[in-house]
Amino acid sequence: MSTDSTRSELIDKVVKIRRCAAVVKGGRRFSFTAMVVVGDGRGRVGWGYGKANEVPPAVEKATKDGTRNMQEVVLEGRTIPHPVIGKFGTARVVMIPAAPGTGVKAGASVRAVCEAAGIQDVLTKAFGSTNPANLVKAAISALRSLRSRSEVERLRGVSLS
């Protein structure tokens, strides 16, 4: 999976870059953290976190971390199969399937997750915390809990018509 051809087709979106200052004898020493969402646009998505003394290496580390932590997401065409709620900390993200042509109606953090996963039509609403890191984790939690119709039929042992 770590060939150059698979890496080149991955979508990576920088969600948040933070600067941290450590006060030392000569003044302030800055370090940077980056949070990146990585996906293939076809139902796989993950997030990564990286820290470094400069921004580009932090983003690079976060992208590498995100590619390692990618997970499968169930899609139904251009949207998700059913409404779902994701939770992380105090952040809550509600995702609702939308009709074709609606687009991704979401804030910046949740939009990055949806676009990286390949979702093109979805309605979302975030409640509670507006921390971008928590919103990303809540959105990925919501996408992980999606089930396809055939999977639900198999788990319940019934036929849904």
C-alpha positions in Angstrom: 0.0 0.0 0.0 2.9 2.4 0.5 3.7 2.6 -3.2 4.0 6.0 -4.9 1.0 5.4 -7.1 -1.4 5.0 -4.1 0.1 7.9 -2.2 -0.3 10.3 -5.2 -4.1 9.6 -5.4 -4.7 10.3 -1.7 -6.5 13.5 -0.8 -5.0 15.3 2.2 -6.5 18.3 3.8 -4.9 20.4 6.6 -7.5 21.0 9.2 -5.6 22.9 11.8 -2.0 24.2 12.4 -1.1 25.4 15.9 2.0 27.2 17.2 3.4 26.5 20.6 6.0 28.8 22.2 8.6 27.6 24.8 10.3 30.4 26.6 14.0 29.8 26.7 17.1 31.9 27.7 17.4 33.6 24.3 13.7 34.3 23.8 10.9 32.1 22.5 11.3 28.8 20.7 8.3 27.9 18.5 7.1 24.5 17.5 4.2 23.6 15.3 1.5 20.9 15.3 -0.7 20.0 12.3 -3.9 18.0 12.0 -4.5 16.5 8.6 -7.4 14.4 7.2 -6.4 11.9 4.6 -8.7 9.9 2.2 -8.8 8.3 -1.2 -12.1 9.7 -2.2 -13.6 6.2 -2.5 -14.6 5.3 1.0 -11.4 5.3 3.0 -10.5 8.1 5.4 -8.3 8.7 8.4 -6.8 11.6 10.4 -3.2 12.2 11.5 -1.4 14.5 14.0 2.2 15.7 13.6 4.6 17.9 15.6 7.8 19.5 14.4 9.8 22.7 14.6 8.6 23.9 11.2 5.2 23.7 9.5 6.0 21.5 6.4 7.6 18.7 8.4 4.6 18.8 10.9 2.1 18.5 8.0 4.2 15.7 6.4 4.3 13.7 9.7 0.5 14.2 10.1 -0.2 13.0 6.6 2.0 9.9 7.1 0.1 9.3 10.4 -3.2 9.7 8.7 -2.4 7.2 5.9 -1.5 4.6 8.5 -4.8 5.1 10.3 -7.2 5.0 7.4 -10.5 3.2 7.8 -13.2 1.9 5.5 -16.5 3.9 5.3 -19.8 2.6 3.8 -21.0 4.8 1.0 -24.2 4.6 -1.0 -23.5 6.3 -4.3 -22.6 9.9 -3.6 -24.0 10.0 -0.1 -24.2 8.0 3.1 -26.8 5.1 3.6 -28.6 6.5 6.7 -28.6 9.3 9.3 -25.9 8.9 11.9 -24.5 10.7 15.0 -20.8 10.8 15.9 -19.5 11.7 19.3 -16.1 12.6 20.6 -15.7 14.4 23.9 -18.4 17.1 24.0 -18.4 17.3 20.2 -21.5 15.8 18.4 -21.8 15.6 14.6 -25.1 14.7 13.0 -24.8 13.5 9.3 -27.9 13.1 7.2 -28.0 11.7 3.6 -28.9 14.2 1.0 -30.3 14.2 -2.5 -27.9 14.2 -5.5 -26.7 17.8 -6.3 -27.0 19.0 -2.7 -23.3 19.1 -2.0 -21.5 18.9 1.3 -23.2 21.2 3.7 -20.7 21.2 6.6 -18.3 23.3 8.5 -14.6 23.3 7.6 -13.5 20.4 9.8 -16.4 18.0 8.9 -16.2 19.1 5.3 -12.6 18.0 5.1 -13.5 14.5 6.4 -16.5 14.2 4.0 -14.5 15.3 0.9 -11.6 13.0 1.8 -13.9 10.1 2.2 -15.6 10.7 -1.2 -19.0 11.9 0.1 -20.4 14.4 -2.3 -24.0 15.0 -0.9 -24.6 15.2 2.8 -26.1 17.5 5.4 -24.3 17.9 8.7 -24.7 19.8 12.0 -22.2 20.1 14.8 -23.2 20.5 18.4 -21.2 21.1 21.5 -17.5 21.6 21.1 -16.3 23.5 18.1 -12.7 22.4 18.5 -11.6 21.3 15.0 -9.7 18.2 16.3 -12.7 16.9 18.2 -15.1 17.6 15.3 -12.8 15.6 13.0 -12.8 12.7 15.4 -16.5 12.9 15.9 -17.1 12.9 12.1 -14.9 9.9 11.6 -16.7 8.2 14.5 -20.0 8.8 12.8 -18.7 7.4 9.5 -17.4 4.3 11.2 -20.8 3.5 12.6 -22.4 3.5 9.1 -23.9 0.1 8.0 -24.9 -0.9 4.5 -28.4 -2.5 3.9 -26.9 -5.9 3.3 -24.8 -5.7 6.5 -27.9 -4.7 8.6 -29.9 -7.7 7.0 -27.0 -10.0 7.9 -26.7 -8.8 11.5 -30.4 -8.9 12.2 -31.1 -12.1 10.3 -34.0 -10.6 8.4 -34.7 -9.3 4.9 -35.3 -5.6 4.6 -37.5 -4.8 1.6 
